[in-house]
Amino acid sequence: MKTDPVELQSIWLGYDYLNILLGIKAQNGRHIVDFIEDEVTADAATGQVTVHLTLFHDNVEDVQAYTRRAYASAPLWKYATAGVQKVTVYFTVNTYSEGPKTYEFEYIPHFN
């Protein structure tokens, strides 16, 4: 899995989505950005789901010349099945300055 580094400019939960604003060092090449679902566990007794996501970034051998902005969103509503009260999201991103970094978020489905 490719996790070429990025600059994480902003990260926030916004109505059923985990949203990120990235700075990607690029020249002329096409970059690929996506979310990889590493693991999902559910506890039916407590109504809690834990999700581990990693940012997939492939710079496709582009030169790191100047910073371009990129925006991506991961839908969290798909983890909020019947009986789910809370989704804990662990999101890992490889940054230029600090290497891999993990953030934790608690998503409460809007129908609760």
N, C-alpha and C positions, 0 to 999 in steps of 0.2 A: 504494500500500500504506500503510495506516494504522500508524503507530508512535507513538501517543500515549505520553507518558512514564509510567513506573512507578518505584517504589522497589524495587530488587532486595534483598530481605532475606536470601536464602540461595540458593545454587546448588551442586548436587553431582551426581556420577555415582552411580547406584545400580542395580546389576545390570541392565544392558541399557537403561537410561533416563537421559536428562538431566533432572533435576528442578529446578524453581525454585519459590521461595516469594516472592510479590510483595506489595507494599503499593500499593494503587490508591486514589487520591483520588477519592471518589465522594459522591453525595448519595442519590439514589433511582433512578438510571437503571441500565439493563442495559449491561454492558461485554462486549466480545467479545475473547477472548484465544486465540491459536493460534500455531503455529510455521510459518514460511514457509521452504521449502527453496529457497534462492537458487541454489546450485550444488553439484553432486556430481561429483567426478573420481575415477577409479580408475587405479591403476598395477598391472597384472596381474603385471609382472615382480617387483615388491617386495611385492605383497600388501597395499598400502596404499590406503585410500580417504580422501579429504578432503571434508568436508561443511561448507557454509556455511549456517547457520540464522539467521533474524531473528525476533524476537518481534513478532508482529502484535498490536496493541492498539488497539481502537476504543472510545473513551469515549462514543460516540454522543451527543455534545453534553451529557453529564451535567456538573453543577457539581462542581468540585473542592472538596468540603466537608470530609470526614474520611476517614481511611485505613481501608480494608477489606483483608482478606487474601484472596489468591487463590493457588491451587496449580495447577501445570501440569507435565506430563511429556511429553517427546519420545522416542519409541521409537528406540533406536539399533540394535537387533538387525536391522532391515530392511536395513541397510547391510553386514551381515556375511554376505555370500554366500560360496559355496565359494571357498576360496583366500585370503580376506581375513584378514590377520594383525593389522591395526591400522586403526582409524578415528580420524582427527584431526578434531575438531569445532571450528569457529569459530562462536561464538554471539554475536550482536549484539543489544543491548537499549538502548532509549532511556530514560535515567534523568532524573528531575526535577533532580538536583543536578549531573550531569556531562555531560548530553546522551548521544549514542550512545557505547556502550562495548562492546568485543569481548573475549570470554573464549575461551581455548583449552583443550581437553580431549583427552586420549588415551584412547580406549575400546579395550580388548583384549577381543574376543569371548570369552565364557566357555568355548566349546568348544575354545579353543587351549591 
